[in-house]
Amino acid sequence: MSQPDDGFYRGDPPAHGPPPAYGPPPGYGPPPGWQPPPVYVVRRPTNSTAVLALVFAFVFPPVGLGLGVSARRQIRRTGEEGDGLALAGIVVGSIGTTVYALLFAVWLWALLTVVSFGP
């Protein structure tokens, strides 16, 4: 039982074998035993002060802020990685230091109010 061709022309069969494989002409390949040199990926080290800046920004924000500023200076000078970590330490440290300062101001105001008017 034959299959209907649905009116599609699928082309004539090839007259000879598959097309030749293309490659470099003879005599132009690598010499025998040659291997490409190994590829080494060298990453710049991450600045440890930048890592500490981010950690201390959550633990004790004023220290994280100071370490972040110090780390950015070092990174500009040495070209190490970690600029984003230092910047995050500065931002989080600044926010935390501001919250600490506001809490201290409220505590001081409450203390002075209690001392002035009595309990």
TIKE-720377 format. One record per atom (N, C-alpha, C): residue in one letter; atom name; x, y, z. Coordinates in pm, 1 decimal, decimal comma, always signed. Example, Ala and Ser with C-alpha at 12.3 -4.5 7.8 and 13.67 -1.06 7.14 Angstrom:
+------+------+----------+----------+----------+
: type : atom :     east :    north :       up :
+------+------+----------+----------+----------+
:    A :    N :  +1319,0 :   -569,0 :   +780,0 :
:    A :   CA :  +1230,0 :   -450,0 :   +780,0 :
:    A :    C :  +1320,0 :   -330,0 :   +780,0 :
:    S :    N :  +1285,0 :   -225,0 :   +708,0 :
:    S :   CA :  +1367,0 :   -106,0 :   +714,0 :
:    S :    C :  +1290,0 :     +3,0 :   +787,0 :
+------+------+----------+----------+----------+
//
This chain:
+------+------+----------+----------+----------+
: type : atom :     east :    north :       up :
+------+------+----------+----------+----------+
:    M :    N :    +85,0 :   -116,2 :     +0,0 :
:    M :   CA :     +0,0 :     +0,0 :     +0,0 :
:    M :    C :    +89,4 :   +122,3 :     +0,0 :
:    S :    N :    +68,5 :   +208,1 :    -91,1 :
:    S :   CA :   +152,2 :   +328,4 :   -102,3 :
:    S :    C :    +86,0 :   +444,7 :    -31,5 :
:    Q :    N :   +169,7 :   +538,0 :     +7,5 :
:    Q :   CA :   +122,2 :   +657,3 :    +78,4 :
:    Q :    C :    +93,7 :   +767,0 :    -23,6 :
:    P :    N :    -12,0 :   +842,1 :     -5,3 :
:    P :   CA :    -35,5 :   +954,2 :    -96,2 :
:    P :    C :    +66,9 :  +1064,3 :    -69,5 :
:    D :    N :   +107,6 :  +1134,1 :   -172,7 :
:    D :   CA :   +208,3 :  +1239,5 :   -155,1 :
:    D :    C :   +146,9 :  +1375,6 :   -128,2 :
:    D :    N :    +19,2 :  +1387,1 :   -119,7 :
:    D :   CA :    -52,6 :  +1510,2 :    -88,2 :
:    D :    C :    -17,9 :  +1623,8 :   -183,2 :
:    G :    N :    +35,7 :  +1593,2 :   -297,5 :
:    G :   CA :    +65,4 :  +1696,5 :   -395,0 :
:    G :    C :   +191,4 :  +1775,5 :   -366,5 :
:    F :    N :   +272,6 :  +1734,3 :   -266,7 :
:    F :   CA :   +396,0 :  +1806,1 :   -234,9 :
:    F :    C :   +511,3 :  +1748,6 :   -314,4 :
:    Y :    N :   +592,1 :  +1835,3 :   -370,5 :
:    Y :   CA :   +712,9 :  +1792,8 :   -440,6 :
:    Y :    C :   +827,7 :  +1796,1 :   -341,6 :
:    R :    N :   +890,8 :  +1683,0 :   -322,1 :
:    R :   CA :   +997,5 :  +1673,3 :   -225,0 :
:    R :    C :  +1134,8 :  +1673,8 :   -289,2 :
:    G :    N :  +1145,8 :  +1698,6 :   -411,8 :
:    G :   CA :  +1274,6 :  +1708,0 :   -480,1 :
:    G :    C :  +1321,1 :  +1574,3 :   -532,0 :
:    D :    N :  +1412,3 :  +1580,3 :   -622,7 :
:    D :   CA :  +1470,8 :  +1458,9 :   -679,0 :
:    D :    C :  +1571,0 :  +1400,0 :   -581,3 :
:    P :    N :  +1590,3 :  +1271,0 :   -581,8 :
:    P :   CA :  +1690,9 :  +1212,0 :   -495,0 :
:    P :    C :  +1830,6 :  +1256,5 :   -537,6 :
:    P :    N :  +1927,9 :  +1259,5 :   -446,2 :
:    P :   CA :  +2061,6 :  +1304,4 :   -483,8 :
:    P :    C :  +2122,8 :  +1211,2 :   -587,8 :
:    A :    N :  +2193,7 :  +1272,2 :   -682,0 :
:    A :   CA :  +2254,5 :  +1195,2 :   -790,1 :
:    A :    C :  +2376,4 :  +1118,4 :   -741,4 :
:    H :    N :  +2445,8 :  +1168,6 :   -639,6 :
:    H :   CA :  +2562,8 :  +1100,6 :   -585,4 :
:    H :    C :  +2563,5 :  +1116,1 :   -433,8 :
:    G :    N :  +2663,5 :  +1071,0 :   -365,0 :
:    G :   CA :  +2671,2 :  +1068,2 :   -219,0 :
:    G :    C :  +2657,9 :  +1205,8 :   -155,0 :
:    P :    N :  +2678,0 :  +1210,5 :    -25,0 :
:    P :   CA :  +2664,2 :  +1337,5 :    +47,8 :
:    P :    C :  +2772,8 :  +1435,9 :     +5,1 :
:    P :    N :  +2749,9 :  +1566,5 :    +29,2 :
:    P :   CA :  +2850,8 :  +1664,9 :    -10,4 :
:    P :    C :  +2980,0 :  +1643,4 :    +68,1 :
:    P :    N :  +3092,1 :  +1684,9 :    +11,3 :
:    P :   CA :  +3220,1 :  +1662,2 :    +79,6 :
:    P :    C :  +3229,0 :  +1745,3 :   +207,4 :
:    A :    N :  +3299,0 :  +1691,6 :   +304,7 :
:    A :   CA :  +3320,1 :  +1764,6 :   +430,2 :
:    A :    C :  +3430,4 :  +1866,6 :   +408,5 :
:    Y :    N :  +3406,0 :  +1988,2 :   +454,7 :
:    Y :   CA :  +3505,4 :  +2093,4 :   +436,7 :
:    Y :    C :  +3590,4 :  +2105,8 :   +561,7 :
:    G :    N :  +3715,1 :  +2133,8 :   +544,4 :
:    G :   CA :  +3807,3 :  +2149,3 :   +654,8 :
:    G :    C :  +3929,6 :  +2222,5 :   +604,4 :
:    P :    N :  +4030,7 :  +2233,4 :   +684,2 :
:    P :   CA :  +4150,2 :  +2303,0 :   +638,2 :
:    P :    C :  +4220,2 :  +2221,8 :   +529,9 :
:    P :    N :  +4281,5 :  +2290,3 :   +433,7 :
:    P :   CA :  +4353,6 :  +2216,9 :   +330,4 :
:    P :    C :  +4468,6 :  +2138,2 :   +391,9 :
:    P :    N :  +4512,0 :  +2032,8 :   +326,6 :
:    P :   CA :  +4620,1 :  +1952,6 :   +383,8 :
:    P :    C :  +4745,8 :  +2036,1 :   +404,3 :
:    G :    N :  +4812,0 :  +2009,6 :   +514,6 :
:    G :   CA :  +4935,6 :  +2081,5 :   +543,8 :
:    G :    C :  +4914,9 :  +2206,8 :   +627,1 :
:    Y :    N :  +4790,7 :  +2243,6 :   +656,1 :
:    Y :   CA :  +4765,2 :  +2365,4 :   +732,7 :
:    Y :    C :  +4712,4 :  +2337,7 :   +873,0 :
:    G :    N :  +4705,3 :  +2215,0 :   +916,1 :
:    G :   CA :  +4656,8 :  +2181,8 :  +1049,6 :
:    G :    C :  +4766,2 :  +2204,0 :  +1152,8 :
:    P :    N :  +4734,6 :  +2184,5 :  +1278,0 :
:    P :   CA :  +4836,6 :  +2200,8 :  +1382,4 :
:    P :    C :  +4940,9 :  +2089,9 :  +1371,1 :
:    P :    N :  +5061,0 :  +2118,2 :  +1414,6 :
:    P :   CA :  +5164,1 :  +2013,5 :  +1408,6 :
:    P :    C :  +5127,6 :  +1898,2 :  +1501,1 :
:    P :    N :  +5178,7 :  +1779,9 :  +1472,1 :
:    P :   CA :  +5144,4 :  +1663,4 :  +1557,0 :
:    P :    C :  +5189,4 :  +1685,0 :  +1700,7 :
:    G :    N :  +5105,3 :  +1647,6 :  +1794,0 :
:    G :   CA :  +5137,4 :  +1660,0 :  +1935,6 :
:    G :    C :  +5112,9 :  +1798,3 :  +1993,2 :
:    W :    N :  +5067,8 :  +1890,7 :  +1911,1 :
:    W :   CA :  +5045,0 :  +2027,8 :  +1958,6 :
:    W :    C :  +4912,9 :  +2034,4 :  +2033,3 :
:    Q :    N :  +4912,5 :  +2105,4 :  +2146,4 :
:    Q :   CA :  +4790,3 :  +2129,7 :  +2222,0 :
:    Q :    C :  +4780,4 :  +2278,8 :  +2248,7 :
:    P :    N :  +4659,2 :  +2330,3 :  +2249,1 :
:    P :   CA :  +4646,5 :  +2473,8 :  +2278,6 :
:    P :    C :  +4689,6 :  +2500,4 :  +2422,4 :
:    P :    N :  +4740,1 :  +2620,1 :  +2448,9 :
:    P :   CA :  +4782,7 :  +2651,2 :  +2585,7 :
:    P :    C :  +4662,5 :  +2654,8 :  +2678,8 :
:    P :    N :  +4681,1 :  +2620,8 :  +2805,7 :
:    P :   CA :  +4568,2 :  +2624,5 :  +2899,5 :
:    P :    C :  +4522,7 :  +2767,8 :  +2922,5 :
:    V :    N :  +4394,7 :  +2782,1 :  +2944,8 :
:    V :   CA :  +4336,2 :  +2913,4 :  +2968,8 :
:    V :    C :  +4318,9 :  +2929,9 :  +3119,6 :
:    Y :    N :  +4380,3 :  +3031,7 :  +3173,3 :
:    Y :   CA :  +4369,7 :  +3061,0 :  +3315,9 :
:    Y :    C :  +4282,7 :  +3184,0 :  +3334,0 :
:    V :    N :  +4181,3 :  +3170,5 :  +3415,9 :
:    V :   CA :  +4095,3 :  +3283,2 :  +3447,9 :
:    V :    C :  +4143,5 :  +3338,2 :  +3581,5 :
:    V :    N :  +4190,0 :  +3460,4 :  +3578,1 :
:    V :   CA :  +4242,2 :  +3522,5 :  +3698,9 :
:    V :    C :  +4141,6 :  +3626,5 :  +3746,4 :
:    R :    N :  +4089,7 :  +3603,6 :  +3865,9 :
:    R :   CA :  +3997,4 :  +3700,7 :  +3924,1 :
:    R :    C :  +4072,8 :  +3784,7 :  +4024,5 :
:    R :    N :  +4036,2 :  +3909,5 :  +4026,4 :
:    R :   CA :  +4094,9 :  +3996,5 :  +4128,2 :
:    R :    C :  +4036,9 :  +3958,7 :  +4263,4 :
:    P :    N :  +4116,1 :  +3965,8 :  +4368,7 :
:    P :   CA :  +4063,5 :  +3928,9 :  +4500,6 :
:    P :    C :  +3962,1 :  +4031,9 :  +4550,0 :
:    T :    N :  +3871,7 :  +3985,4 :  +4633,5 :
:    T :   CA :  +3772,9 :  +4074,6 :  +4694,4 :
:    T :    C :  +3834,5 :  +4140,2 :  +4817,5 :
:    N :    N :  +3811,9 :  +4268,4 :  +4828,9 :
:    N :   CA :  +3866,0 :  +4344,6 :  +4940,9 :
:    N :    C :  +3800,2 :  +4296,7 :  +5070,3 :
:    S :    N :  +3881,3 :  +4254,4 :  +5165,6 :
:    S :   CA :  +3826,4 :  +4201,1 :  +5291,0 :
:    S :    C :  +3761,5 :  +4310,2 :  +5375,1 :
:    T :    N :  +3809,5 :  +4433,0 :  +5362,8 :
:    T :   CA :  +3747,7 :  +4542,7 :  +5437,3 :
:    T :    C :  +3605,3 :  +4567,7 :  +5388,2 :
:    A :    N :  +3581,0 :  +4545,6 :  +5258,5 :
:    A :   CA :  +3446,3 :  +4562,8 :  +5204,5 :
:    A :    C :  +3351,9 :  +4457,6 :  +5261,5 :
:    V :    N :  +3400,1 :  +4335,0 :  +5275,3 :
:    V :   CA :  +3317,2 :  +4229,9 :  +5334,1 :
:    V :    C :  +3285,5 :  +4264,2 :  +5479,8 :
:    L :    N :  +3387,8 :  +4307,6 :  +5553,0 :
:    L :   CA :  +3365,9 :  +4344,9 :  +5692,9 :
:    L :    C :  +3270,6 :  +4463,6 :  +5704,6 :
:    A :    N :  +3277,7 :  +4556,2 :  +5608,2 :
:    A :   CA :  +3188,0 :  +4671,6 :  +5611,3 :
:    A :    C :  +3042,4 :  +4628,3 :  +5605,3 :
:    L :    N :  +3013,0 :  +4533,4 :  +5517,9 :
:    L :   CA :  +2874,7 :  +4487,6 :  +5506,5 :
:    L :    C :  +2831,3 :  +4409,9 :  +5630,8 :
:    V :    N :  +2920,0 :  +4328,7 :  +5684,9 :
:    V :   CA :  +2885,7 :  +4252,4 :  +5805,5 :
:    V :    C :  +2861,1 :  +4346,9 :  +5922,4 :
:    F :    N :  +2953,5 :  +4441,2 :  +5944,5 :
:    F :   CA :  +2938,4 :  +4532,6 :  +6057,4 :
:    F :    C :  +2824,9 :  +4631,7 :  +6038,1 :
:    A :    N :  +2783,2 :  +4655,8 :  +5913,7 :
:    A :   CA :  +2669,6 :  +4744,9 :  +5890,9 :
:    A :    C :  +2543,9 :  +4688,8 :  +5956,1 :
:    F :    N :  +2533,9 :  +4556,2 :  +5966,6 :
:    F :   CA :  +2419,2 :  +4494,6 :  +6033,2 :
:    F :    C :  +2442,8 :  +4475,4 :  +6182,5 :
:    V :    N :  +2567,9 :  +4457,0 :  +6222,9 :
:    V :   CA :  +2598,6 :  +4431,2 :  +6363,6 :
:    V :    C :  +2608,6 :  +4561,5 :  +6441,9 :
:    F :    N :  +2694,1 :  +4653,4 :  +6394,7 :
:    F :   CA :  +2712,5 :  +4783,3 :  +6459,3 :
:    F :    C :  +2730,6 :  +4886,3 :  +6348,1 :
:    P :    N :  +2620,8 :  +4951,1 :  +6305,8 :
:    P :   CA :  +2620,5 :  +5034,5 :  +6185,6 :
:    P :    C :  +2727,0 :  +5143,5 :  +6176,7 :
:    P :    N :  +2762,1 :  +5215,7 :  +6282,6 :
:    P :   CA :  +2864,9 :  +5318,9 :  +6264,8 :
:    P :    C :  +2999,6 :  +5261,0 :  +6219,8 :
:    V :    N :  +3034,7 :  +5143,3 :  +6269,0 :
:    V :   CA :  +3159,5 :  +5079,7 :  +6226,5 :
:    V :    C :  +3148,4 :  +5035,5 :  +6080,9 :
:    G :    N :  +3033,9 :  +4982,2 :  +6042,3 :
:    G :   CA :  +3012,3 :  +4942,7 :  +5902,8 :
:    G :    C :  +3022,7 :  +5060,6 :  +5808,1 :
:    L :    N :  +2971,5 :  +5175,5 :  +5850,8 :
:    L :   CA :  +2981,0 :  +5296,8 :  +5769,6 :
:    L :    C :  +3127,0 :  +5337,3 :  +5750,8 :
:    G :    N :  +3203,0 :  +5340,4 :  +5858,1 :
:    G :   CA :  +3344,2 :  +5378,2 :  +5849,0 :
:    G :    C :  +3425,6 :  +5279,4 :  +5766,9 :
:    L :    N :  +3400,2 :  +5149,1 :  +5786,8 :
:    L :   CA :  +3472,3 :  +5048,7 :  +5709,4 :
:    L :    C :  +3436,5 :  +5055,8 :  +5560,5 :
:    G :    N :  +3311,1 :  +5088,1 :  +5530,4 :
:    G :   CA :  +3270,0 :  +5100,4 :  +5390,2 :
:    G :    C :  +3341,6 :  +5213,6 :  +5319,3 :
:    V :    N :  +3353,5 :  +5327,8 :  +5386,2 :
:    V :   CA :  +3425,2 :  +5441,1 :  +5327,9 :
:    V :    C :  +3572,5 :  +5405,5 :  +5309,0 :
:    S :    N :  +3630,7 :  +5341,2 :  +5408,8 :
:    S :   CA :  +3770,3 :  +5300,5 :  +5399,8 :
:    S :    C :  +3792,4 :  +5198,3 :  +5288,0 :
:    A :    N :  +3700,7 :  +5104,6 :  +5275,1 :
:    A :   CA :  +3712,8 :  +5001,6 :  +5171,1 :
:    A :    C :  +3703,8 :  +5062,0 :  +5031,4 :
:    R :    N :  +3615,0 :  +5159,2 :  +5011,5 :
:    R :   CA :  +3604,7 :  +5221,4 :  +4878,5 :
:    R :    C :  +3734,1 :  +5291,6 :  +4841,0 :
:    R :    N :  +3798,7 :  +5355,7 :  +4937,8 :
:    R :   CA :  +3928,0 :  +5420,0 :  +4910,2 :
:    R :    C :  +4032,2 :  +5315,4 :  +4871,4 :
:    Q :    N :  +4036,7 :  +5206,5 :  +4946,3 :
:    Q :   CA :  +4133,2 :  +5101,6 :  +4916,0 :
:    Q :    C :  +4107,7 :  +5040,3 :  +4778,5 :
:    I :    N :  +3981,8 :  +5018,7 :  +4744,3 :
:    I :   CA :  +3946,6 :  +4956,8 :  +4616,0 :
:    I :    C :  +3986,2 :  +5047,5 :  +4500,3 :
:    R :    N :  +3965,1 :  +5177,6 :  +4514,9 :
:    R :   CA :  +4008,3 :  +5270,3 :  +4409,4 :
:    R :    C :  +4159,2 :  +5266,1 :  +4390,7 :
:    R :    N :  +4232,0 :  +5249,3 :  +4500,6 :
:    R :   CA :  +4377,9 :  +5248,9 :  +4494,0 :
:    R :    C :  +4432,7 :  +5116,0 :  +4441,0 :
:    T :    N :  +4375,3 :  +5002,5 :  +4484,8 :
:    T :   CA :  +4431,5 :  +4871,7 :  +4450,7 :
:    T :    C :  +4363,9 :  +4803,1 :  +4333,6 :
:    G :    N :  +4242,2 :  +4841,6 :  +4297,9 :
:    G :   CA :  +4171,1 :  +4778,4 :  +4187,4 :
:    G :    C :  +4109,0 :  +4644,2 :  +4223,1 :
:    E :    N :  +4090,5 :  +4615,6 :  +4350,7 :
:    E :   CA :  +4030,6 :  +4489,1 :  +4392,4 :
:    E :    C :  +3880,9 :  +4488,9 :  +4365,2 :
:    E :    N :  +3821,2 :  +4370,9 :  +4379,0 :
:    E :   CA :  +3675,6 :  +4356,9 :  +4370,6 :
:    E :    C :  +3615,0 :  +4397,8 :  +4504,2 :
:    G :    N :  +3482,3 :  +4415,8 :  +4507,2 :
:    G :   CA :  +3412,8 :  +4441,7 :  +4631,8 :
:    G :    C :  +3358,5 :  +4582,1 :  +4645,3 :
:    D :    N :  +3356,9 :  +4658,7 :  +4535,6 :
:    D :   CA :  +3305,6 :  +4795,1 :  +4545,2 :
:    D :    C :  +3157,1 :  +4795,4 :  +4582,2 :
:    G :    N :  +3080,9 :  +4699,6 :  +4528,8 :
:    G :   CA :  +2938,8 :  +4691,0 :  +4562,3 :
:    G :    C :  +2915,8 :  +4655,2 :  +4708,2 :
:    L :    N :  +3000,4 :  +4567,5 :  +4761,5 :
:    L :   CA :  +2988,4 :  +4532,3 :  +4903,1 :
:    L :    C :  +3015,6 :  +4653,5 :  +4990,9 :
:    A :    N :  +3120,1 :  +4730,0 :  +4954,2 :
:    A :   CA :  +3153,4 :  +4849,1 :  +5032,6 :
:    A :    C :  +3040,2 :  +4951,2 :  +5025,7 :
:    L :    N :  +2983,5 :  +4968,7 :  +4905,9 :
:    L :   CA :  +2872,7 :  +5063,4 :  +4891,0 :
:    L :    C :  +2751,5 :  +5018,7 :  +4972,1 :
:    A :    N :  +2723,1 :  +4888,0 :  +4971,8 :
:    A :   CA :  +2611,6 :  +4837,2 :  +5052,0 :
:    A :    C :  +2638,9 :  +4858,9 :  +5200,9 :
:    G :    N :  +2764,3 :  +4841,9 :  +5242,9 :
:    G :   CA :  +2800,0 :  +4868,7 :  +5382,3 :
:    G :    C :  +2778,5 :  +5013,9 :  +5418,8 :
:    I :    N :  +2809,4 :  +5104,0 :  +5324,4 :
:    I :   CA :  +2789,3 :  +5247,1 :  +5349,4 :
:    I :    C :  +2640,2 :  +5278,4 :  +5361,5 :
:    V :    N :  +2560,3 :  +5224,9 :  +5269,6 :
:    V :   CA :  +2416,5 :  +5255,5 :  +5270,0 :
:    V :    C :  +2349,7 :  +5198,7 :  +5394,8 :
:    V :    N :  +2372,5 :  +5069,8 :  +5421,3 :
:    V :   CA :  +2309,1 :  +5007,5 :  +5538,0 :
:    V :    C :  +2363,1 :  +5069,2 :  +5666,6 :
:    G :    N :  +2493,0 :  +5097,3 :  +5670,9 :
:    G :   CA :  +2551,7 :  +5160,8 :  +5788,6 :
:    G :    C :  +2496,5 :  +5300,2 :  +5812,7 :
:    S :    N :  +2473,5 :  +5375,5 :  +5705,4 :
:    S :   CA :  +2416,6 :  +5509,5 :  +5719,6 :
:    S :    C :  +2274,4 :  +5503,9 :  +5774,3 :
:    I :    N :  +2195,9 :  +5412,3 :  +5720,4 :
:    I :   CA :  +2057,9 :  +5399,1 :  +5768,5 :
:    I :    C :  +2057,4 :  +5355,6 :  +5914,5 :
:    G :    N :  +2139,4 :  +5257,1 :  +5947,2 :
:    G :   CA :  +2145,7 :  +5209,9 :  +6085,9 :
:    G :    C :  +2196,4 :  +5315,5 :  +6181,1 :
:    T :    N :  +2297,6 :  +5392,6 :  +6140,1 :
:    T :   CA :  +2350,3 :  +5499,7 :  +6225,2 :
:    T :    C :  +2245,2 :  +5607,4 :  +6247,6 :
:    T :    N :  +2168,2 :  +5638,4 :  +6144,3 :
:    T :   CA :  +2060,6 :  +5736,6 :  +6158,9 :
:    T :    C :  +1955,3 :  +5687,4 :  +6257,9 :
:    V :    N :  +1920,4 :  +5560,1 :  +6248,4 :
:    V :   CA :  +1822,4 :  +5504,2 :  +6342,5 :
:    V :    C :  +1878,3 :  +5508,4 :  +6484,5 :
:    Y :    N :  +2007,2 :  +5471,0 :  +6501,2 :
:    Y :   CA :  +2070,3 :  +5477,9 :  +6632,9 :
:    Y :    C :  +2068,3 :  +5621,0 :  +6687,1 :
:    A :    N :  +2100,0 :  +5718,6 :  +6602,0 :
:    A :   CA :  +2102,6 :  +5858,7 :  +6645,8 :
:    A :    C :  +1962,1 :  +5904,9 :  +6687,0 :
:    L :    N :  +1861,3 :  +5865,1 :  +6611,2 :
:    L :   CA :  +1723,9 :  +5902,5 :  +6648,1 :
:    L :    C :  +1682,0 :  +5837,3 :  +6779,1 :
:    L :    N :  +1716,7 :  +5710,2 :  +6797,9 :
:    L :   CA :  +1685,0 :  +5643,3 :  +6924,2 :
:    L :    C :  +1756,2 :  +5710,2 :  +7041,3 :
:    F :    N :  +1881,4 :  +5748,2 :  +7020,9 :
:    F :   CA :  +1955,3 :  +5817,3 :  +7126,9 :
:    F :    C :  +1891,9 :  +5952,1 :  +7158,7 :
:    A :    N :  +1847,9 :  +6025,6 :  +7054,6 :
:    A :   CA :  +1784,5 :  +6155,9 :  +7077,2 :
:    A :    C :  +1653,7 :  +6140,2 :  +7153,8 :
:    V :    N :  +1573,9 :  +6039,4 :  +7120,5 :
:    V :   CA :  +1447,8 :  +6014,8 :  +7191,7 :
:    V :    C :  +1477,0 :  +5975,6 :  +7335,9 :
:    W :    N :  +1577,3 :  +5889,5 :  +7358,1 :
:    W :   CA :  +1614,5 :  +5848,4 :  +7493,0 :
:    W :    C :  +1661,7 :  +5968,4 :  +7574,9 :
:    L :    N :  +1742,8 :  +6054,9 :  +7513,5 :
:    L :   CA :  +1792,5 :  +6173,5 :  +7583,3 :
:    L :    C :  +1677,5 :  +6268,5 :  +7616,7 :
:    W :    N :  +1585,8 :  +6286,5 :  +7523,3 :
:    W :   CA :  +1469,4 :  +6372,3 :  +7547,4 :
:    W :    C :  +1384,6 :  +6316,1 :  +7661,9 :
:    A :    N :  +1363,4 :  +6184,8 :  +7662,3 :
:    A :   CA :  +1284,7 :  +6123,8 :  +7769,4 :
:    A :    C :  +1355,9 :  +6137,5 :  +7903,8 :
:    L :    N :  +1486,3 :  +6119,6 :  +7905,4 :
:    L :   CA :  +1562,8 :  +6132,4 :  +8028,8 :
:    L :    C :  +1556,2 :  +6275,5 :  +8083,2 :
:    L :    N :  +1574,7 :  +6372,8 :  +7994,8 :
:    L :   CA :  +1569,1 :  +6512,5 :  +8038,5 :
:    L :    C :  +1428,9 :  +6550,7 :  +8084,2 :
:    T :    N :  +1328,0 :  +6495,8 :  +8021,9 :
:    T :   CA :  +1188,6 :  +6524,8 :  +8062,4 :
:    T :    C :  +1162,3 :  +6468,1 :  +8201,3 :
:    V :    N :  +1207,7 :  +6347,0 :  +8226,4 :
:    V :   CA :  +1185,7 :  +6285,5 :  +8358,4 :
:    V :    C :  +1263,5 :  +6361,3 :  +8464,9 :
:    V :    N :  +1384,1 :  +6402,7 :  +8434,8 :
:    V :   CA :  +1466,3 :  +6475,8 :  +8533,8 :
:    V :    C :  +1406,2 :  +6613,8 :  +8559,7 :
:    S :    N :  +1355,0 :  +6680,5 :  +8457,6 :
:    S :   CA :  +1300,9 :  +6815,3 :  +8472,2 :
:    S :    C :  +1170,6 :  +6816,3 :  +8551,6 :
:    F :    N :  +1080,6 :  +6726,6 :  +8519,7 :
:    F :   CA :   +947,9 :  +6729,2 :  +8580,4 :
:    F :    C :   +932,8 :  +6628,2 :  +8693,3 :
:    G :    N :  +1023,7 :  +6542,5 :  +8710,0 :
:    G :   CA :  +1014,5 :  +6441,9 :  +8815,4 :
:    G :    C :   +925,7 :  +6325,7 :  +8772,7 :
:    P :    N :   +938,5 :  +6217,0 :  +8845,4 :
:    P :   CA :   +856,8 :  +6099,2 :  +8809,8 :
:    P :    C :   +712,3 :  +6113,9 :  +8845,6 :
+------+------+----------+----------+----------+
//
